[in-house]
Amino acid sequence: MNQRTIPLVKVGMPPSDVLMPALKATLYGGMIAEGEQVYEFERRCAVAFGLPHVLAMSSGTGALHASLHFAGVCPGDEVISTPITAEPTNVAVLQVGGTVVWSDVDPRSGNADPSAIERAITPRTKAILIVHYAGYPVDMVGVMEVARRHNIPVIEDCAHAVGARSASKPVGSYGDFAIFSFQAIKHMTTVDGGLLAFRDEALEGEIKRFRWFGMDKGVARTSLDVSSVGWKYNMSNVAATIGLCQLDEIESRIAAHVDNGRYFDHAFAGMRHVAPAHFLADDQPSYWLYTLLCDNSDAVEKALQEQGIAASKLHRRNDLHSLFARSQRPLPGADEFARRYLHIPAGWWVTAEDRDRIISIVERAV
């Protein structure tokens, strides 16, 4: 009998009897662009994710662009970042004319190493961009100590990590700016969308104008004055309606990821030739993907895929792209992590039976 396939990522939606009436009310309510649903979504996200001030955006990448802009990154400035991430993280740096300076990573997690970040700082460093990769939190206490010593703003890319905690505080609550992604396959989705969190409340008006062509919402077009360049980065009421329904169940969905991740942590901690990805004792990953370190990651990946279980490295190291050729530098930690890591499914769709099946296949493959 064929066993079911298990995807690495999966779209999660609220039950149709909850979502469809809400969408119908919005679609036929006369206001489908940015409006009250967006503002309610912002209010609820701030509470749900423990964030200071938030604005909804059309994508996580748009939120990254805004965060770099308001961090003051200009052409020629350097931004310290990581090559272990999805490409949009670092493409956004180029969008504002910045230069990416790679910081090496902890080979046990793929996450930014605070001491490596400090070694990468130069007089041209304008921002530190960290990524809570695959839902595993960065050592934010260490990062913030480095940033404060050098008076450099910090941007947290939390696209993979909604619900994760670093030293018992929510990710996104440390930096000067933080971004979240609600793209199709994240912990929660608004089909496409994002969120920008920021610490300085005085920036709210400027960020609102930045996300809407440089214009103020609610002001007659014939009387307003546009004094700065803006983009179309606002969220629609349709996307926000989906998001509001998602927020009703995001806690239980993240809990399912965490339960599966912890189960794998326990199983793989005692297995030869593999190890769980590392995180600090006070941290709590949200396990968007489960990161397994293997002495022979290719063999384990092949064994899982042959049994219908999606396993992969998912992203190409950003420093290998020709787009970032100018930023090349030795990164031994990233080399070691890239050789060993493998992502396996840990989402809400992975059952207790699936977990044991995955563990058994890995045990035989190593």
C-alpha positions as CSV (number, residue, x, y, z in Angstrom):
1,M,0.0,0.0,0.0
2,N,1.3,3.4,-1.0
3,Q,2.0,5.7,2.0
4,R,0.9,9.3,1.7
5,T,3.3,12.0,0.6
6,I,4.3,14.6,3.1
7,P,5.0,18.1,1.7
8,L,7.7,20.3,3.2
9,V,5.4,23.4,3.2
10,K,1.6,23.7,2.8
11,V,-1.0,26.4,2.5
12,G,-3.1,26.7,5.6
13,M,-6.5,28.3,5.4
14,P,-9.3,28.8,8.0
15,P,-12.4,26.6,7.6
16,S,-14.5,27.7,4.6
17,D,-17.6,28.2,6.8
18,V,-15.6,30.8,8.7
19,L,-13.6,32.4,5.9
20,M,-16.2,32.6,3.0
21,P,-18.9,34.6,4.9
22,A,-16.2,37.0,6.1
23,L,-14.8,37.4,2.5
24,K,-18.3,37.8,1.1
25,A,-19.0,40.6,3.6
26,T,-15.8,42.4,2.5
27,L,-16.1,41.8,-1.2
28,Y,-19.6,43.2,-1.3
29,G,-19.2,45.8,1.4
30,G,-18.2,48.6,-0.9
31,M,-14.6,48.9,0.3
32,I,-12.1,46.3,-0.9
33,A,-8.9,48.4,-0.8
34,E,-7.2,49.6,2.3
35,G,-9.7,50.3,5.1
36,E,-11.0,49.3,8.5
37,Q,-10.2,45.6,8.0
38,V,-6.6,46.5,7.5
39,Y,-6.5,48.7,10.5
40,E,-8.1,46.0,12.7
41,F,-5.6,43.4,11.4
42,E,-2.8,45.7,12.4
43,R,-4.2,46.2,15.9
44,R,-4.6,42.5,16.4
45,C,-1.2,41.5,15.0
46,A,0.5,43.9,17.4
47,V,-1.2,42.2,20.3
48,A,-0.9,38.6,19.0
49,F,2.8,38.9,18.2
50,G,3.9,41.2,21.0
51,L,5.1,44.0,18.7
52,P,5.5,47.8,19.5
53,H,3.9,49.5,16.4
54,V,2.9,47.8,13.2
55,L,1.6,48.6,9.7
56,A,0.4,46.0,7.2
57,M,2.1,45.8,3.9
58,S,1.5,44.2,0.5
59,S,4.4,41.8,1.1
60,G,7.3,41.1,3.5
61,T,9.7,42.3,0.8
62,G,7.9,45.6,0.7
63,A,8.2,45.8,4.5
64,L,12.0,45.1,4.2
65,H,12.4,47.8,1.6
66,A,10.6,50.3,4.0
67,S,12.6,49.2,7.0
68,L,15.9,49.7,5.1
69,H,14.8,53.1,3.9
70,F,13.7,54.3,7.4
71,A,16.9,52.9,8.9
72,G,18.6,55.4,6.7
73,V,20.4,53.1,4.2
74,C,21.4,55.1,1.2
75,P,23.5,54.3,-2.0
76,G,27.0,53.3,-0.9
77,D,26.0,52.3,2.6
78,E,26.8,48.8,4.0
79,V,24.2,46.5,5.5
80,I,25.5,43.5,7.4
81,S,23.4,40.4,6.5
82,T,23.4,36.7,6.2
83,P,23.7,34.5,3.1
84,I,21.5,31.8,4.7
85,T,18.1,33.1,3.8
86,A,15.6,33.5,0.9
87,E,16.9,35.8,-1.8
88,P,14.4,38.7,-1.1
89,T,16.1,39.5,2.2
90,N,19.3,40.7,0.4
91,V,17.7,41.9,-2.9
92,A,15.9,44.5,-0.7
93,V,19.3,45.9,0.3
94,L,20.2,46.4,-3.3
95,Q,16.8,48.1,-3.9
96,V,17.9,51.0,-1.7
97,G,21.4,51.1,-3.2
98,G,23.1,49.5,-0.3
99,T,26.0,47.0,-0.3
100,V,25.6,43.6,1.3
101,V,28.4,42.7,3.7
102,W,28.1,39.0,4.7
103,S,28.3,38.0,8.3
104,D,29.2,34.4,9.0
105,V,26.7,32.1,10.7
106,D,26.7,29.6,13.6
107,P,27.2,26.3,11.7
108,R,25.0,24.6,14.3
109,S,21.9,26.7,13.3
110,G,22.6,28.7,10.1
111,N,21.7,31.9,12.1
112,A,23.8,35.0,12.4
113,D,26.6,34.9,15.0
114,P,26.8,38.2,17.1
115,S,30.6,38.0,17.2
116,A,30.8,37.6,13.4
117,I,28.5,40.6,13.0
118,E,30.8,42.7,15.1
119,R,33.8,41.7,13.0
120,A,32.0,42.8,9.9
121,I,31.2,46.3,11.1
122,T,33.0,49.2,9.2
123,P,32.6,53.0,9.3
124,R,30.1,52.5,6.4
125,T,27.8,50.1,8.2
126,K,24.3,51.6,8.3
127,A,22.2,48.6,9.5
128,I,22.3,45.1,10.7
129,L,19.8,42.8,9.0
130,I,19.3,39.5,10.8
131,V,17.1,36.5,9.8
132,H,15.4,34.1,12.2
133,Y,16.0,31.3,9.7
134,A,13.5,28.5,9.3
135,G,11.8,29.7,12.5
136,Y,14.8,29.4,14.8
137,P,15.5,32.6,16.7
138,V,18.8,34.4,16.5
139,D,20.6,35.3,19.8
140,M,19.0,38.7,19.9
141,V,20.4,39.7,23.3
142,G,23.9,39.2,21.8
143,V,23.0,41.1,18.6
144,M,21.5,44.0,20.4
145,E,24.6,44.3,22.6
146,V,26.7,44.6,19.5
147,A,24.3,47.1,17.8
148,R,24.2,49.3,20.9
149,R,27.9,49.4,21.2
150,H,28.2,50.7,17.7
151,N,24.9,52.7,17.5
152,I,23.6,50.8,14.5
153,P,19.9,50.1,13.9
154,V,18.8,46.4,13.7
155,I,16.2,45.0,11.3
156,E,14.7,41.6,12.2
157,D,13.5,39.5,9.2
158,C,10.9,37.3,10.9
159,A,9.4,35.9,7.7
160,H,10.0,32.3,8.8
161,A,9.5,32.9,12.5
162,V,6.1,34.2,13.5
163,G,5.5,33.0,17.1
164,A,9.1,32.3,17.9
165,R,10.8,33.7,21.0
166,S,14.4,34.8,21.7
167,A,15.3,34.8,25.4
168,S,11.6,34.6,26.2
169,K,10.7,37.7,24.2
170,P,8.8,37.5,20.8
171,V,11.0,37.8,17.7
172,G,10.4,41.2,16.1
173,S,10.2,43.0,19.5
174,Y,14.0,43.6,19.8
175,G,15.0,45.5,16.7
176,D,14.4,49.0,15.5
177,F,12.4,47.4,12.7
178,A,11.0,43.9,12.0
179,I,9.2,42.4,9.1
180,F,6.9,39.5,8.8
181,S,5.7,37.7,5.7
182,F,2.2,36.3,5.1
183,Q,3.1,34.9,1.7
184,A,1.3,31.7,0.6
185,I,3.3,29.0,2.5
186,K,4.2,30.7,5.8
187,H,2.8,29.8,9.2
188,M,-0.2,32.0,8.2
189,T,-1.0,33.5,4.9
190,T,-3.1,36.4,3.6
191,V,-2.4,35.0,0.1
192,D,0.3,37.6,-0.1
193,G,1.1,40.3,2.4
194,G,3.5,41.4,5.1
195,L,3.8,43.4,8.3
196,L,6.3,46.1,9.3
197,A,7.0,46.6,13.0
198,F,8.8,49.6,14.3
199,R,9.9,51.0,17.6
200,D,9.7,54.8,17.0
201,E,6.0,55.8,17.0
202,A,6.9,59.1,15.4
203,L,7.7,57.3,12.1
204,E,4.1,56.1,11.7
205,G,2.9,58.9,9.4
206,E,6.0,58.7,7.2
207,I,5.7,55.0,6.8
208,K,2.0,55.3,5.9
209,R,2.9,57.8,3.2
210,F,5.8,55.6,2.0
211,R,3.4,52.6,1.5
212,W,0.9,54.8,-0.5
213,F,2.8,56.8,-3.2
214,G,4.0,59.4,-0.7
215,M,0.4,60.5,0.0
216,D,-1.8,60.7,3.1
217,K,-4.9,58.5,3.1
218,G,-8.1,60.3,3.8
219,V,-7.0,63.6,2.4
220,A,-8.6,65.0,-0.7
221,R,-6.2,64.4,-3.7
222,T,-6.8,68.0,-4.8
223,S,-5.5,69.5,-1.6
224,L,-2.6,67.3,-0.5
225,D,1.0,68.0,-1.2
226,V,3.3,65.1,-2.1
227,S,6.8,65.8,-0.7
228,S,8.5,62.4,-0.8
229,V,8.6,59.4,-3.0
230,G,6.4,56.5,-2.0
231,W,5.4,53.0,-3.3
232,K,2.2,51.0,-3.5
233,Y,2.9,48.7,-0.6
234,N,-0.4,48.9,1.2
235,M,-2.5,45.9,2.1
236,S,-6.1,45.4,0.9
237,N,-9.2,44.8,3.0
238,V,-9.5,41.4,1.1
239,A,-6.1,40.2,2.3
240,A,-6.7,41.6,5.8
241,T,-10.0,39.8,6.1
242,I,-8.2,36.5,5.4
243,G,-5.6,37.6,7.9
244,L,-8.2,38.3,10.6
245,C,-9.6,34.8,10.2
246,Q,-6.1,33.3,10.3
247,L,-5.4,35.1,13.6
248,D,-8.3,33.2,15.2
249,E,-6.4,30.0,14.8
250,I,-2.7,31.0,14.5
251,E,-1.9,30.0,18.1
252,S,-3.0,26.4,17.6
253,R,-1.3,26.2,14.2
254,I,2.1,27.4,15.6
255,A,1.6,25.0,18.6
256,A,1.4,22.1,16.2
257,H,4.7,23.1,14.5
258,V,6.3,23.5,18.0
259,D,5.0,20.1,19.1
260,N,6.4,18.4,16.0
261,G,9.7,20.3,16.3
262,R,10.2,19.3,19.9
263,Y,9.4,15.7,19.2
264,F,12.1,15.7,16.5
265,D,14.5,17.4,18.8
266,H,14.2,14.7,21.3
267,A,14.4,11.9,18.7
268,F,17.4,13.2,16.8
269,A,19.4,14.3,19.9
270,G,20.3,10.7,20.6
271,M,20.9,9.5,17.1
272,R,24.3,9.0,15.6
273,H,25.4,11.1,12.5
274,V,22.6,13.6,12.9
275,A,21.8,16.4,15.3
276,P,19.0,18.9,15.8
277,A,19.7,22.5,14.8
278,H,21.0,24.5,17.8
279,F,19.1,27.2,19.8
280,L,19.7,28.8,23.2
281,A,18.1,27.3,26.3
282,D,15.7,30.3,26.8
283,D,14.7,30.4,23.1
284,Q,11.6,28.9,21.5
285,P,11.7,28.2,17.7
286,S,8.4,28.1,15.8
287,Y,9.8,25.4,13.5
288,W,8.4,26.7,10.2
289,L,10.7,24.0,8.8
290,Y,12.6,21.5,10.9
291,T,16.4,21.9,10.4
292,L,18.3,18.7,10.8
293,L,22.1,18.5,10.6
294,C,23.5,15.4,8.9
295,D,26.9,14.0,8.3
296,N,25.6,13.0,4.9
297,S,22.7,15.2,4.1
298,D,22.5,14.0,0.5
299,A,21.9,10.4,1.5
300,V,19.2,11.4,4.1
301,E,17.5,13.7,1.6
302,K,17.4,10.9,-1.1
303,A,16.1,8.3,1.4
304,L,13.2,10.6,2.5
305,Q,12.3,11.7,-1.0
306,E,12.2,8.1,-2.2
307,Q,9.5,7.5,0.5
308,G,7.4,10.5,-0.5
309,I,8.6,12.9,2.1
310,A,9.7,16.3,0.8
311,A,13.1,17.2,2.2
312,S,15.5,19.7,0.8
313,K,17.9,22.6,1.6
314,L,15.1,24.8,0.1
315,H,17.3,27.9,-0.5
316,R,20.5,28.5,-2.3
317,R,23.1,30.4,-0.3
318,N,22.7,34.0,-1.4
319,D,26.5,34.6,-1.6
320,L,26.6,32.1,-4.5
321,H,24.4,34.3,-6.7
322,S,26.2,36.4,-9.3
323,L,24.1,39.4,-8.2
324,F,26.1,39.5,-4.9
325,A,29.6,38.8,-6.5
326,R,30.9,42.1,-5.1
327,S,30.2,40.8,-1.5
328,Q,32.2,37.6,-1.7
329,R,34.3,36.8,1.4
330,P,35.3,33.6,3.3
331,L,32.4,32.2,5.4
332,P,33.5,29.0,7.0
333,G,30.5,28.8,9.3
334,A,28.1,29.0,6.3
335,D,30.2,26.4,4.4
336,E,29.8,24.0,7.3
337,F,26.1,24.6,7.7
338,A,25.4,24.4,4.0
339,R,27.2,21.0,3.9
340,R,25.2,19.5,6.7
341,Y,21.7,21.0,6.9
342,L,18.5,19.5,5.6
343,H,14.9,20.7,6.1
344,I,12.2,18.2,6.8
345,P,8.4,18.8,7.3
346,A,7.3,19.8,10.8
347,G,4.1,21.7,10.1
348,W,0.6,21.4,11.3
349,W,-0.1,18.7,8.6
350,V,2.5,16.3,10.0
351,T,0.8,13.7,12.1
352,A,2.2,11.6,15.0
353,E,2.4,8.7,12.6
354,D,4.2,10.8,10.0
355,R,6.8,11.9,12.6
356,D,7.7,8.3,13.6
357,R,7.9,7.4,9.9
358,I,10.3,10.2,9.2
359,I,12.5,9.4,12.2
360,S,12.6,5.7,11.1
361,I,13.7,6.6,7.6
362,V,16.4,9.0,8.8
363,E,17.7,6.4,11.3
364,R,18.0,3.8,8.5
365,A,19.6,6.3,6.1
366,V,22.4,7.4,8.4
